[in-house]
Amino acid sequence: MTLHRRALLGAALATPCLARAQGRFPERPITILVPFPAGGATDVQMRALAEAATRHFGQTVLTENRPGAGSTLGAAAVARARPDGYLLAQMTLPALRLPFMQRMAYDPRRDFTPVVHLTGYTFGVLVRAESPWRSWPELVADARARPGRHRWGNTGANGTPHLTMVELAEREKLEVEHVPFRGEADAVPSLLGGHIEAAAAGSGAAPLVLEGKLRYLNFWTPKRLAKFPDVPTLVDLGYQGMVVTSPYGLVAPAGLDPAILAALAEGFRRAVHDPVHLAALDRLDQTLEYLGPEEYARNMAETIDMEEARVKRLGLSTG
């Protein structure tokens, strides 16, 4: 009887722990680290996703902005986090590229669990509406005539807009100053203030274009946007093969329990297709590029290989 009572007591004491371990996920808020400032295209899209995900998970999904360091701070934080599914990060293309350019606090192949692929950016080159450049060829011609006098902003050092603007300047044999910011929300005010002549940024600036404060000179999309049918793509301008969208998704720490990954995947599958999120993508002229965990893992592995090869090919490594 004594042994039986001890066994029952042990089982009773163990039951709450077992219940917690096997409890429904999520049991508390989930945080998504967004490695850009508030107010830009990424922030708009991620907040809409979090709003939709909150309904589908039955728990609050929060966004926390961690701008700087080439959009790698979110990835670095998640790489060090406990793999419990409550901390996720936006995985940007620069965050996959930079570990091959410099020493980083994470390994993109080893330190993450891909959860969901989301979308890609709609990038373009912007100038102030009152500027003298009505077209991309006019901006290029002026930059060629005044070497070293043009300052072209971008959303972060060694990010996709930065490297694309470097490539465009090299193709046109231009001498310009490339000015990195912490994101679109920092670059656009600097452009409006006249501190730079042009900026490469996402579609979060579109409302300012529609208000007549800024002007798009080109887009980097596969085809022209319905909202701005008169703005040419890079391909339209003769840059064959230059389609640049810098796709991204969400990742969790490595070692995530498969059951938690399945719960995250299902919640975000519903959230990305939610009307609130789709409406945000439509406002930003971004397309849904949904991939579940297995497909995203394959996609991410291929992207890492391509970025490593790109860094070697262009000699971008800083040691």
SERO-4910 file (N, C-alpha, C, O; in steps of 0.05 Angstrom, whole numbers):
BEGIN
 pado doro    nc1    nc2    nc3   cac1   cac2   cac3    cc1    cc2    cc3    oc1    oc2    oc3
  Met    A     17    -24      0      0      0      0     17     25      0     11     45    -13
  Thr    A     40     24     15     58     47     17     70     53    -10     71     76    -19
  Leu    A     79     31    -24     91     35    -51     69     46    -70     75     63    -87
  His    A     45     36    -68     23     45    -85     17     74    -81     14     89   -100
  Arg    A     16     83    -55     11    111    -50     33    129    -60     28    150    -71
  Arg    A     58    119    -58     81    135    -68     80    137    -98     86    158   -109
  Ala    A     72    116   -111     70    116   -140     48    136   -149     52    152   -168
  Leu    A     25    136   -134      4    154   -141     12    183   -136      6    201   -152
  Leu    A     27    188   -114     36    214   -108     56    224   -129     55    247   -138
  Gly    A     74    206   -138     94    213   -158     80    220   -184     87    239   -198
  Ala    A     60    205   -191     45    210   -216     30    237   -215     29    252   -234
  Ala    A     19    242   -191      4    267   -188     23    291   -190     15    311   -202
  Leu    A     47    289   -179     66    311   -180     76    314   -209     82    337   -217
  Ala    A     79    292   -224     89    294   -251     69    304   -271     76    315   -292
  Thr    A     43    300   -265     22    307   -285     22    336   -294     20    341   -318
  Pro    A     25    356   -275     25    383   -285     48    389   -304     44    403   -324
  Cys    A     72    378   -298     95    382   -316     89    370   -343     95    382   -364
  Leu    A     78    346   -344     72    333   -369     51    348   -384     52    351   -408
  Ala    A     31    359   -370     10    374   -383     22    400   -395     14    407   -417
  Arg    A     41    412   -381     53    436   -392     69    429   -417     69    444   -437
  Ala    A     84    407   -415    101    399   -437     84    392   -462     93    396   -484
  Gln    A     61    380   -457     44    372   -479     21    391   -485      2    385   -500
  Gly    A     23    415   -473      1    434   -475     -1    445   -504     17    442   -520
  Arg    A    -24    457   -509    -29    467   -536    -10    491   -542     -7    509   -525
  Phe    A      2    491   -565     20    513   -573      4    532   -592    -10    522   -610
  Pro    A      6    558   -587     22    572   -567      5    578   -542    -19    580   -543
  Glu    A     19    579   -520      6    585   -494     11    613   -485      1    622   -464
  Arg    A     27    628   -500     34    656   -493     41    671   -519     42    658   -540
  Pro    A     46    697   -518     51    712   -543     76    703   -558     95    694   -546
  Ile    A     74    705   -584     97    700   -602    108    727   -611     92    745   -617
  Thr    A    134    729   -613    147    754   -622    162    749   -648    177    730   -651
  Ile    A    157    767   -667    172    767   -692    191    790   -692    182    813   -690
  Leu    A    217    785   -695    237    806   -697    239    816   -726    244    800   -744
  Val    A    234    842   -730    235    854   -756    260    872   -757    262    891   -742
  Pro    A    280    865   -774    305    879   -773    306    905   -788    327    912   -800
  Phe    A    284    920   -789    283    946   -802    267    965   -784    252    956   -766
  Pro    A    270    991   -788    255   1010   -771    225   1010   -776    216   1000   -797
  Ala    A    210   1020   -757    181   1022   -760    175   1042   -783    190   1061   -787
  Gly    A    154   1036   -798    144   1055   -818    151   1047   -846    138   1058   -865
  Gly    A    169   1029   -851    176   1021   -878    158    998   -888    140    990   -874
  Ala    A    164    990   -913    147    969   -925    147    943   -908    126    931   -905
  Thr    A    170    935   -899    172    910   -883    155    912   -858    140    894   -851
  Asp    A    156    935   -844    141    939   -820    111    938   -825     97    926   -809
  Val    A    103    950   -847     74    949   -854     65    921   -859     44    912   -849
  Gln    A     80    906   -875     73    878   -882     73    860   -857     54    845   -853
  Met    A     94    863   -841     96    845   -817     75    851   -796     65    833   -783
  Arg    A     67    876   -793     46    883   -774     19    871   -783      3    862   -767
  Ala    A     14    872   -809    -10    860   -820    -10    830   -815    -30    818   -808
  Leu    A     13    817   -820     16    789   -816     11    782   -786     -2    762   -780
  Ala    A     23    797   -768     20    792   -740     -9    795   -731    -19    780   -715
  Glu    A    -23    815   -743    -52    819   -736    -68    794   -745    -85    785   -729
  Ala    A    -63    785   -769    -77    761   -778    -69    736   -762    -87    720   -755
  Ala    A    -44    733   -756    -34    710   -742    -46    709   -713    -51    688   -703
  Thr    A    -50    733   -701    -61    734   -674    -89    720   -674    -95    706   -655
  Arg    A   -105    725   -694   -131    712   -695   -129    682   -699   -143    666   -687
  His    A   -110    673   -716   -109    645   -723    -95    628   -702   -100    604   -699
  Phe    A    -77    641   -686    -64    626   -664    -80    627   -639    -77    610   -622
  Gly    A    -97    647   -636   -111    651   -610    -93    662   -589   -100    662   -565
  Gln    A    -70    672   -596    -51    685   -578    -40    709   -593    -39    710   -617
  Thr    A    -32    729   -578    -21    753   -590      6    747   -604     23    734   -594
  Val    A      8    757   -628     33    756   -643     43    785   -646     29    802   -657
  Leu    A     67    790   -636     78    817   -634    100    820   -655    113    800   -663
  Thr    A    105    845   -663    129    851   -679    147    869   -663    137    887   -649
  Glu    A    172    864   -665    192    881   -651    214    889   -671    227    872   -683
  Asn    A    218    915   -674    237    925   -693    265    925   -682    270    935   -660
  Arg    A    284    912   -697    312    911   -690    329    920   -714    343    903   -725
  Pro    A    328    945   -721    342    954   -745    373    956   -740    382    957   -718
  Gly    A    387    955   -762    416    958   -761    431    933   -769    419    911   -772
  Ala    A    458    935   -772    476    913   -777    468    898   -803    469    873   -804
  Gly    A    458    913   -823    452    900   -848    429    881   -847    428    861   -862
  Ser    A    410    887   -830    385    870   -826    392    843   -815    378    823   -821
  Thr    A    413    840   -799    420    814   -787    415    812   -758    418    790   -747
  Leu    A    406    833   -744    403    832   -715    381    812   -706    383    799   -686
  Gly    A    359    810   -722    338    791   -715    348    763   -718    343    746   -700
  Ala    A    361    757   -740    372    730   -744    392    722   -722    391    700   -712
  Ala    A    409    741   -715    429    735   -694    416    729   -667    425    712   -653
  Ala    A    395    744   -661    381    740   -635    367    713   -635    368    698   -615
  Val    A    354    705   -657    340    680   -658    359    656   -658    353    635   -646
  Ala    A    383    660   -670    403    638   -670    411    631   -641    419    608   -636
  Arg    A    410    650   -623    418    646   -595    394    639   -577    398    632   -554
  Ala    A    370    640   -588    346    637   -571    339    608   -565    348    589   -579
  Arg    A    323    604   -545    313    578   -538    294    569   -560    277    584   -568
  Pro    A    297    544   -570    280    535   -592    252    526   -582    245    502   -583
  Asp    A    236    545   -573    210    539   -562    187    550   -580    164    546   -574
  Gly    A    194    563   -602    174    573   -621    163    600   -614    146    610   -629
  Tyr    A    172    613   -592    160    638   -585    176    662   -595    167    685   -591
  Leu    A    199    658   -606    215    679   -618    223    671   -647    236    651   -651
  Leu    A    214    688   -666    219    684   -694    232    709   -705    232    730   -692
  Ala    A    244    707   -729    256    730   -741    251    730   -771    249    708   -783
  Gln    A    249    753   -783    249    755   -812    277    748   -822    297    759   -812
  Met    A    279    730   -840    304    722   -852    307    736   -879    294    729   -898
  Thr    A    324    756   -880    328    772   -904    350    760   -921    366    743   -912
  Leu    A    351    769   -946    373    759   -963    400    768   -953    419    752   -953
  Pro    A    404    794   -944    430    801   -933    438    784   -909    461    779   -905
  Ala    A    418    776   -893    425    759   -870    436    732   -878    451    719   -863
  Leu    A    429    723   -902    440    698   -913    466    703   -927    483    685   -929
  Arg    A    470    727   -937    495    734   -952    518    743   -934    541    734   -939
  Leu    A    513    759   -914    534    771   -898    553    751   -884    576    757   -881
  Pro    A    543    728   -875    562    709   -863    585    700   -881    605    690   -872
  Phe    A    582    704   -907    603    697   -926    621    721   -933    641    719   -947
  Met    A    613    745   -922    629    769   -926    645    777   -901    666    790   -904
  Gln    A    635    769   -878    649    777   -853    641    758   -831    623    742   -834
  Arg    A    655    759   -809    649    741   -787    622    749   -774    618    772   -767
  Met    A    604    730   -771    578    734   -760    574    716   -736    588    696   -732
  Ala    A    553    722   -720    547    707   -696    530    682   -701    520    670   -682
  Tyr    A    526    675   -726    509    652   -733    518    640   -759    532    652   -775
  Asp    A    510    615   -763    515    600   -788    488    597   -802    470    584   -790
  Pro    A    484    608   -826    457    607   -838    448    578   -845    424    573   -847
  Arg    A    468    560   -848    460    533   -855    453    516   -830    439    496   -833
  Arg    A    462    524   -807    461    507   -784    443    517   -761    433    501   -745
  Asp    A    438    543   -759    427    555   -735    398    562   -736    387    575   -718
  Phe    A    383    554   -758    356    563   -761    337    540   -769    346    520   -782
  Thr    A    312    543   -763    290    525   -773    272    542   -790    258    559   -780
  Pro    A    272    539   -817    254    554   -834    225    547   -827    218    524   -824
  Val    A    208    568   -825    180    565   -817    162    570   -841    145    553   -848
  Val    A    164    594   -853    146    601   -875    160    622   -892    171    642   -882
  His    A    158    618   -918    167    639   -937    144    657   -943    121    647   -947
  Leu    A    148    683   -945    126    702   -946    123    716   -973    102    713   -986
  Thr    A    143    732   -980    140    749  -1004    167    760  -1012    188    751  -1001
  Gly    A    167    778  -1031    192    792  -1039    185    821  -1042    162    829  -1046
  Tyr    A    206    838  -1041    202    867  -1042    196    877  -1070    204    864  -1090
  Thr    A    183    899  -1072    181    914  -1097    199    938  -1094    192    959  -1082
  Phe    A    223    936  -1105    243    957  -1103    242    976  -1127    232    968  -1148
  Gly    A    251   1000  -1123    253   1019  -1144    271   1042  -1136    279   1045  -1113
  Val    A    277   1060  -1155    294   1083  -1150    275   1108  -1149    259   1112  -1166
  Leu    A    279   1123  -1128    262   1147  -1122    278   1172  -1123    302   1173  -1116
  Val    A    266   1194  -1132    277   1221  -1130    255   1239  -1119    231   1231  -1120
  Arg    A    262   1263  -1111    241   1282  -1103    225   1291  -1127    236   1293  -1149
  Ala    A    200   1297  -1123    182   1305  -1145    192   1331  -1158    189   1334  -1183
  Glu    A    204   1349  -1143    214   1374  -1154    242   1372  -1166    252   1392  -1176
  Ser    A    254   1349  -1166    280   1345  -1177    280   1349  -1208    258   1346  -1220
  Pro    A    302   1355  -1220    303   1359  -1249    302   1333  -1265    300   1333  -1290
  Trp    A    304   1310  -1252    306   1284  -1267    278   1272  -1269    266   1263  -1250
  Arg    A    269   1271  -1294    242   1260  -1300    244   1231  -1306    223   1217  -1306
  Ser    A    267   1220  -1311    270   1192  -1319    297   1182  -1310    315   1197  -1302
  Trp    A    300   1155  -1310    325   1143  -1302    348   1152  -1320    370   1158  -1310
  Pro    A    345   1151  -1347    367   1161  -1364    376   1189  -1358    399   1195  -1360
  Glu    A    357   1207  -1350    365   1234  -1343    382   1234  -1317    402   1249  -1316
  Leu    A    375   1218  -1297    391   1216  -1273    418   1206  -1279    438   1216  -1269
  Val    A    420   1185  -1295    446   1173  -1303    463   1194  -1318    487   1196  -1312
  Ala    A    451   1208  -1336    466   1228  -1352    477   1250  -1334    500   1259  -1338
  Asp    A    461   1259  -1314    471   1280  -1296    493   1269  -1278    513   1283  -1273
  Ala    A    490   1244  -1269    511   1232  -1252    537   1229  -1268    559   1232  -1257
  Arg    A    535   1223  -1294    559   1220  -1310    572   1247  -1315    597   1249  -1316
  Ala    A    555   1268  -1318    566   1294  -1323    579   1307  -1298    595   1324  -1300
  Arg    A    570   1297  -1274    580   1309  -1249    591   1286  -1232    579   1280  -1211
  Pro    A    613   1274  -1239    624   1251  -1224    629   1258  -1194    641   1279  -1188
  Gly    A    620   1241  -1177    625   1244  -1148    606   1263  -1135    608   1267  -1110
  Arg    A    587   1275  -1149    569   1294  -1137    542   1282  -1130    527   1295  -1115
  His    A    536   1259  -1139    510   1246  -1133    513   1228  -1109    532   1213  -1106
  Arg    A    493   1230  -1091    492   1212  -1067    466   1195  -1070    444   1206  -1071
  Trp    A    471   1169  -1073    448   1151  -1077    444   1135  -1051    462   1119  -1044
  Gly    A    422   1138  -1039    416   1123  -1014    406   1095  -1018    396   1088  -1040
  Asn    A    408   1079   -998    398   1052   -999    390   1044   -971    393   1059   -952
  Thr    A    378   1020   -968    366   1011   -943    385    996   -924    376    984   -905
  Gly    A    411    996   -930    430    983   -913    455    974   -927    453    964   -950
  Ala    A    478    977   -914    503    969   -926    503    939   -933    496    923   -916
  Asn    A    511    933   -958    513    906   -968    486    892   -971    484    868   -975
  Gly    A    464    907   -968    438    897   -973    433    895  -1003    449    905  -1019
  Thr    A    410    883  -1011    404    880  -1039    401    907  -1054    412    909  -1076
  Pro    A    387    927  -1043    386    953  -1057    414    965  -1060    420    977  -1081
  His    A    431    963  -1040    458    974  -1042    474    961  -1064    485    974  -1081
  Leu    A    475    934  -1064    490    920  -1084    479    924  -1112    494    925  -1132
  Thr    A    452    926  -1115    440    931  -1141    447    958  -1151    453    962  -1175
  Met    A    447    979  -1134    455   1006  -1143    484   1007  -1150    492   1021  -1168
  Val    A    501    992  -1135    529    990  -1142    532    978  -1170    548    988  -1187
  Glu    A    517    957  -1175    519    944  -1202    509    962  -1224    521    964  -1245
  Leu    A    487    977  -1219    477    996  -1239    498   1018  -1245    502   1025  -1268
  Ala    A    510   1028  -1223    530   1049  -1227    554   1038  -1242    566   1052  -1259
  Glu    A    562   1013  -1237    585   1001  -1251    578    997  -1280    595   1002  -1298
  Arg    A    554    988  -1286    545    984  -1314    546   1010  -1329    553   1010  -1353
  Glu    A    538   1032  -1316    537   1058  -1329    564   1073  -1327    566   1095  -1337
  Lys    A    583   1061  -1313    609   1073  -1309    607   1101  -1295    617   1121  -1304
  Leu    A    592   1101  -1273    586   1125  -1258    603   1126  -1232    609   1105  -1221
  Glu    A    610   1150  -1225    623   1154  -1199    603   1168  -1180    600   1192  -1182
  Val    A    591   1152  -1162    571   1163  -1144    578   1154  -1116    592   1135  -1112
  Glu    A    567   1168  -1096    570   1160  -1068    545   1145  -1059    523   1154  -1061
  His    A    550   1120  -1050    528   1103  -1040    525   1108  -1010    544   1104   -995
  Val    A    501   1115  -1002    496   1123   -974    477   1102   -961    454   1102   -968
  Pro    A    487   1086   -942    470   1066   -930    454   1078   -906    464   1094   -891
  Phe    A    429   1069   -904    412   1076   -881    404   1050   -867    411   1028   -876
  Arg    A    389   1052   -845    381   1029   -831    356   1016   -842    347    995   -832
  Gly    A    344   1028   -862    320   1018   -874    306   1039   -891    315   1062   -891
  Glu    A    285   1032   -904    269   1050   -920    259   1074   -904    258   1096   -914
  Ala    A    250   1068   -879    239   1089   -863    259   1111   -855    251   1133   -847
  Asp    A    285   1105   -857    306   1125   -853    315   1138   -879    321   1162   -879
  Ala    A    316   1122   -900    326   1132   -926    307   1153   -938    315   1173   -949
  Val    A    281   1147   -937    261   1164   -950    260   1192   -938    260   1212   -954
  Pro    A    260   1196   -912    261   1223   -901    286   1238   -909    285   1263   -913
  Ser    A    308   1224   -911    333   1237   -920    331   1247   -949    341   1269   -956
  Leu    A    317   1231   -965    312   1239   -993    294   1264   -994    299   1283  -1008
  Leu    A    272   1263   -978    254   1285   -977    267   1311   -968    260   1333   -976
  Gly    A    286   1308   -950    301   1331   -939    323   1341   -957    336   1361   -950
  Gly    A    327   1328   -979    348   1338   -998    376   1330   -991    395   1342  -1002
  His    A    380   1311   -973    407   1303   -964    419   1283   -984    444   1280   -984
  Ile    A    403   1270  -1001    413   1253  -1022    397   1259  -1047    375   1270  -1046
  Glu    A    409   1252  -1070    395   1258  -1095    375   1236  -1103    355   1242  -1116
  Ala    A    380   1211  -1095    362   1189  -1103    364   1168  -1081    382   1168  -1065
  Ala    A    344   1150  -1081    344   1128  -1061    333   1103  -1074    313   1104  -1089
  Ala    A    345   1081  -1068    334   1055  -1075    319   1045  -1050    331   1041  -1029
  Ala    A    293   1040  -1053    277   1032  -1030    253   1015  -1039    249   1011  -1063
  Gly    A    238   1005  -1020    215    988  -1025    191   1005  -1031    192   1029  -1033
  Ser    A    168    991  -1033    144   1004  -1042    129   1018  -1019    107   1029  -1023
  Gly    A    140   1019   -995    128   1034   -973    127   1063   -979    112   1078   -967
  Ala    A    144   1073   -998    144   1101  -1006    122   1108  -1026    119   1132  -1033
  Ala    A    108   1088  -1036     88   1093  -1057     67   1115  -1049     61   1131  -1066
  Pro    A     57   1116  -1024     38   1137  -1018     50   1165  -1022     35   1184  -1029
  Leu    A     76   1169  -1017     88   1195  -1021     91   1201  -1050     90   1225  -1058
  Val    A     93   1181  -1067     93   1185  -1096     65   1194  -1105     62   1213  -1120
  Leu    A     45   1180  -1095     17   1187  -1102      9   1215  -1092     -8   1228  -1103
  Glu    A     22   1223  -1070     17   1250  -1059     32   1272  -1074     28   1296  -1068
  Gly    A     49   1264  -1093     64   1283  -1108     90   1293  -1095    100   1314  -1103
  Lys    A    100   1279  -1075    124   1288  -1062    149   1274  -1072    171   1285  -1071
  Leu    A    146   1249  -1083    168   1234  -1094    161   1225  -1122    137   1225  -1130
  Arg    A    181   1215  -1136    177   1204  -1163    193   1178  -1166    217   1178  -1160
  Tyr    A    180   1157  -1176    195   1133  -1183    207   1136  -1211    194   1146  -1230
  Leu    A    232   1128  -1214    245   1128  -1240    246   1100  -1252    248   1098  -1277
  Asn    A    245   1080  -1236    245   1052  -1246    236   1034  -1224    235   1041  -1200
  Phe    A    228   1009  -1232    223    987  -1213    240    964  -1221    249    961  -1244
  Trp    A    244    946  -1202    262    923  -1207    246    897  -1209    257    875  -1206
  Thr    A    220    899  -1214    202    877  -1216    202    864  -1243    213    875  -1262
  Pro    A    190    840  -1246    189    827  -1272    173    842  -1293    179    841  -1317
  Lys    A    152    856  -1284    136    872  -1302    127    898  -1289    130    901  -1264
  Arg    A    116    916  -1304    107    942  -1294     84    938  -1274     69    919  -1276
  Leu    A     82    957  -1256     61    956  -1236     36    970  -1246     37    991  -1259
  Ala    A     13    958  -1240    -13    969  -1249    -17    997  -1237    -29   1014  -1249
  Lys    A     -6   1001  -1213     -9   1027  -1200      8   1049  -1213      1   1073  -1211
  Phe    A     30   1041  -1225     48   1060  -1238     56   1050  -1266     79   1043  -1271
  Pro    A     37   1050  -1284     41   1037  -1310     62   1051  -1327     73   1039  -1346
  Asp    A     68   1077  -1321     87   1092  -1338    116   1089  -1328    134   1100  -1340
  Val    A    120   1076  -1305    147   1073  -1294    159   1047  -1305    148   1026  -1301
  Pro    A    182   1049  -1319    194   1025  -1331    208   1007  -1311    216   1016  -1290
  Thr    A    210    982  -1318    227    964  -1302    255    966  -1312    261    979  -1333
  Leu    A    274    954  -1297    302    954  -1306    304    939  -1333    320    947  -1350
  Val    A    289    918  -1336    289    903  -1361    280    921  -1384    291    921  -1406
  Asp    A    259    937  -1379    249    956  -1399    271    975  -1407    273    984  -1430
  Leu    A    288    982  -1388    309   1002  -1393    334    989  -1405    354   1003  -1410
  Gly    A    333    963  -1411    356    951  -1425    374    935  -1407    394    924  -1417
  Tyr    A    368    932  -1382    385    916  -1364    375    888  -1363    360    880  -1346
  Gln    A    383    873  -1383    372    846  -1387    377    828  -1362    399    827  -1352
  Gly    A    356    815  -1353    358    796  -1331    358    808  -1304    359    794  -1284
  Met    A    356    835  -1301    357    848  -1275    329    850  -1263    316    870  -1266
  Val    A    321    829  -1250    296    828  -1235    305    822  -1206    316    801  -1200
  Val    A    299    841  -1188    310    840  -1161    287    844  -1141    276    866  -1139
  Thr    A    279    823  -1127    257    825  -1107    266    818  -1079    251    824  -1060
  Ser    A    289    806  -1075    300    800  -1048    279    787  -1030    270    798  -1010
  Pro    A    271    762  -1037    250    748  -1022    258    742   -993    282    741   -986
  Tyr    A    238    738   -975    243    734   -947    221    717   -934    200    714   -945
  Gly    A    228    706   -910    209    691   -895    214    693   -865    228    711   -856
  Leu    A    203    674   -850    207    673   -821    222    648   -813    217    627   -824
  Val    A    240    651   -794    255    628   -783    253    628   -753    249    648   -740
  Ala    A    257    603   -742    258    598   -714    286    588   -708    301    582   -727
  Pro    A    294    584   -683    320    573   -677    322    544   -686    302    530   -690
  Ala    A    346    534   -690    350    506   -696    342    489   -673    341    498   -650
  Gly    A    334    464   -678    327    446   -657    298    449   -648    290    439   -627
  Leu    A    281    462   -665    253    465   -658    238    439   -658    242    423   -677
  Asp    A    222    434   -638    206    409   -637    188    408   -661    175    427   -668
  Pro    A    187    384   -675    170    382   -699    141    388   -694    128    399   -712
  Ala    A    131    382   -671    102    389   -665     98    419   -664     78    429   -673
  Ile    A    117    433   -652    115    462   -651    118    474   -679    104    493   -686
  Leu    A    136    463   -694    140    473   -722    114    469   -738    106    486   -753
  Ala    A    101    446   -734     76    441   -748     55    461   -740     39    470   -757
  Ala    A     53    468   -714     34    487   -705     39    515   -716     21    529   -725
  Leu    A     65    523   -716     72    549   -728     66    549   -758     55    569   -768
  Ala    A     72    528   -771     68    527   -800     38    530   -807     31    544   -826
  Glu    A     21    516   -792     -8    517   -798    -19    545   -791    -35    556   -807
  Gly    A    -11    556   -769    -20    583   -761    -12    604   -782    -28    621   -789
  Phe    A     13    603   -791     22    623   -810     12    617   -838      9    635   -854
  Arg    A      6    592   -844     -6    586   -870    -33    600   -872    -40    612   -893
  Arg    A    -49    599   -850    -74    613   -850    -70    643   -850    -85    658   -863
  Ala    A    -51    653   -835    -46    681   -832    -38    694   -859    -47    716   -865
  Val    A    -20    681   -874    -10    694   -898    -32    696   -919    -32    714   -936
  His    A    -53    678   -918    -75    679   -936    -99    695   -925   -119    697   -938
  Asp    A    -96    706   -902   -117    722   -889   -121    748   -905   -102    760   -915
  Pro    A   -146    757   -908   -151    782   -924   -136    806   -913   -128    823   -929
  Val    A   -132    808   -887   -117    831   -876    -88    831   -887    -78    853   -895
  His    A    -76    808   -888    -48    807   -897    -47    811   -928    -30    825   -938
  Leu    A    -66    798   -942    -66    801   -971    -71    830   -979    -60    839   -999
  Ala    A    -87    844   -964    -92    872   -970    -67    889   -966    -62    908   -981
  Ala    A    -51    883   -945    -26    897   -941     -7    892   -964      6    911   -973
  Leu    A     -5    867   -973     12    861   -996      3    877  -1021     20    887  -1036
  Asp    A    -23    878  -1024    -34    893  -1048    -26    922  -1046    -19    934  -1066
  Arg    A    -28    934  -1022    -21    962  -1019      8    967  -1026     16    988  -1036
  Leu    A     25    947  -1019     54    950  -1024     62    940  -1051     86    941  -1058
  Asp    A     43    930  -1067     50    919  -1094     69    895  -1091     87    892  -1108
  Gln    A     66    880  -1070     82    856  -1066     64    831  -1070     40    832  -1065
  Thr    A     76    810  -1081     60    786  -1086     65    765  -1064     87    763  -1053
  Leu    A     45    749  -1058     48    728  -1039     65    706  -1051     59    696  -1073
  Glu    A     86    697  -1038    103    676  -1047    106    655  -1025    127    650  -1014
  Tyr    A     82    644  -1018     81    625   -995     95    599  -1000     92    586  -1021
  Leu    A    111    591   -981    123    564   -980    122    554   -951    127    569   -933
  Gly    A    114    529   -948    114    517   -921    142    509   -913    161    514   -928
  Pro    A    145    497   -889    172    492   -878    190    475   -896    214    483   -900
  Glu    A    181    453   -907    198    436   -923    207    451   -949    231    450   -956
  Glu    A    188    463   -962    195    477   -987    213    501   -981    232    506   -996
  Tyr    A    207    515   -960    224    538   -952    252    529   -945    271    543   -951
  Ala    A    255    507   -931    281    497   -924    298    491   -949    321    498   -950
  Arg    A    285    479   -969    299    474   -994    307    500  -1008    329    503  -1018
  Asn    A    287    518  -1009    292    544  -1021    314    559  -1008    331    571  -1021
  Met    A    314    559   -981    335    573   -966    362    561   -970    382    576   -973
  Ala    A    364    535   -971    390    521   -976    401    529  -1004    424    534  -1007
  Glu    A    383    530  -1024    392    538  -1051    401    567  -1051    420    574  -1064
  Thr    A    386    584  -1037    393    612  -1036    420    617  -1022    436    633  -1031
  Ile    A    425    603  -1001    451    605   -987    473    597  -1006    494    611  -1006
  Asp    A    470    576  -1020    491    567  -1039    496    589  -1060    519    595  -1067
  Met    A    474    601  -1071    477    621  -1091    490    646  -1080    506    659  -1094
  Glu    A    483    654  -1055    495    678  -1043    525    673  -1037    541    692  -1041
  Glu    A    532    650  -1028    560    644  -1024    576    646  -1050    598    657  -1051
  Ala    A    565    635  -1071    578    636  -1098    579    665  -1107    599    673  -1119
  Arg    A    558    681  -1102    558    709  -1111    580    725  -1097    594    741  -1110
  Val    A    583    721  -1071    603    735  -1056    631    729  -1067    648    746  -1070
  Lys    A    636    703  -1073    662    695  -1084    666    707  -1111    688    716  -1118
  Arg    A    645    706  -1128    648    716  -1155    654    746  -1156    670    755  -1173
  Leu    A    641    761  -1139    644    790  -1139    666    800  -1121    672    824  -1120
  Gly    A    679    781  -1107    701    789  -1089    692    807  -1066    705    826  -1059
  Leu    A    669    800  -1054    657    817  -1034    667    811  -1005    661    827   -987
  Ser    A    680    789  -1001    688    782   -974    708    801   -963    727    810   -976
  Thr    A    703    809   -937    721    827   -923    739    812   -903    754    825   -888
  Gly    A    738    785   -904    755    769   -886    741    761   -861    753    748   -844
***
